[in-house]
Amino acid sequence: MAWRDVMCGELRAHEAGRRVTVAGWADTRRDHGGLVFVDLRDHTGKVQLVINPEHSPAAAETAHEIRNEFVLQASGEVVARAPELVNPNLPTGQIELQVDELRVLSRSTPLPFQLDEENVEETLRLRYRWLDMRTERMQRNLRLNHTAISAIRRVMDERGFVDVWTPSMTRGTPEGARDFLLPVRLQPGKFFALAQSPQLFKQLCMVGGIDRYYQIATCWRDEDLRADRQFEFRQLDLEMAFVEREDVLDVMEACVVGAFEAAGVEPPQRPFPRLAFDDVMLRYGSDKPDLRFGLEIQDATEVTRGSEFGVFKNAPCVRYIVVPRTFSRSEQARLEEVAKEWGAKGLANLTQISKFLSASELEAFGVEEGSTALFVADEEAVAARVLGLLRLHLAHELGLIDTGLDVFHWVTDFPLFEHSEEFGGWTFMHHPFTAAVPGEEDRIEADPAHVRGQHYDLIWNGWELGSGSIRIHQAEVQQAVFRVMGLGEEEQRDKFGFLLDALQMGAPPHGGFAMGIDRFIALLAREPDIRQVTAFPKIASGADPLTGAPTPYPDSALKELGIRLLEDPSQPE
Ligand code: ASP
């Protein structure tokens, strides 16, 4: 006999009279002395089982043993409920199953938490993830993963992309994070890095004539875990030959819209707006602005050049936002505190400083009654960052964000390099394989501060979904970029010799993108973090509460790898 011939959530009124077998988990049991009611659940929903001792004494006996989450198989007749017993909140609420055969297929020990319990501590949920997965929330989220990824695969397929598997065990890939290292028994003392992305492999696929590559690739990055970050995560990774930026953006937009439609969510309008990096940094103080609300940053540097107010006059940059309300003195003081924590010297409120300002300045600011202008006067980078953070902070505090909106946009034309305090030199903004904007290649070495890269990011409601770029396809240009980053000839050969060789053997122009699938699905599921859409995530300490990994290994195993631990590995220094 089949374990089941119908799913629990599928039975409807017109099936009354049918004999069926269902199987699933006991969601709740109500024992009324004689009659026992069990809600039996599978991923499609619940159905009410009625076990009546007069009808089936054996089933009634079994029913008394049932506890929550026992796995049951029940056979019987579908019967219509009396009108007063219909449950309008349940799709199967018009019927119940009059059980005549009942088997306990599997028992459960008492549960560490109930499935319908709210606010269960997350580590506990993850320790018993198989239970947590049975909740409606996790079922919905994991299935949404599948729906969205299937839709993306369909788009890729329709557009002629080829799924190529690339290695996880490789050399370090410069994506800006630390590598996870993997010792190898056959090569003691040497390590593979787990791929931070398939970046160079996908470029090599282009040199290899694949033309349209994609992969739902797992990537590993040793970074602190956060709402939108896990050590390992998936990217929709793609690369295309003989394309320009717009071709890549078009494919990505089709994937986003395809996934929205498959999930039954109203998709965003295409094309998504393209905003230049300089513009978003000025107006929103961030390269991944949340555009669901205004509070745009305005520049007042010019207007305040001749100001009587010394703070403005002497500052390299003066910027402000206008907030549609007023603040009490204590509220203002609190905001200023926050701004200082972010690195501002102060936060000026127009009402408090207006006596120092000229009529033309006041007119330029154009602040209406009931609104407040808040100023930061500082280095440009500080003014942008602090006002960008303040903009977000106030939008949340004042409830200015319409959470029903899905705003997508691209940020383009990033600088190719940024100055790194840490290395005291130039480093890449995206990764070192990004091409300069056409016509700016000559400046790569001559004026690295002012070269723009053909780099683009995709942003959804202030979350960076991913990045991509048109790549360098000429070895000489690639070497120029390496030189700017301070890599000598020898180091270039050592780390990237294979890439330079490939770029010298017929590399087509190419470009691509990678979108964080887990971030995308978390947002699509309206979840606050990616753990809620990941089957078996790790917690912030970097541990897996379910398996207990990572674990120590015996010295004998380490010895084979040529590794000896420090006396106290938690104190490496
Ligand atoms: N490899 C890049 C990343 O992982 C994406 C890309 O440039 O395609 O962010």
Residues whose N, C-alpha, C, O or C-beta is under 5 A from the ligand:
A	BS01	LIG	Q196 S197 Q199 L238 S467 G468 S469 G512 F513 A514
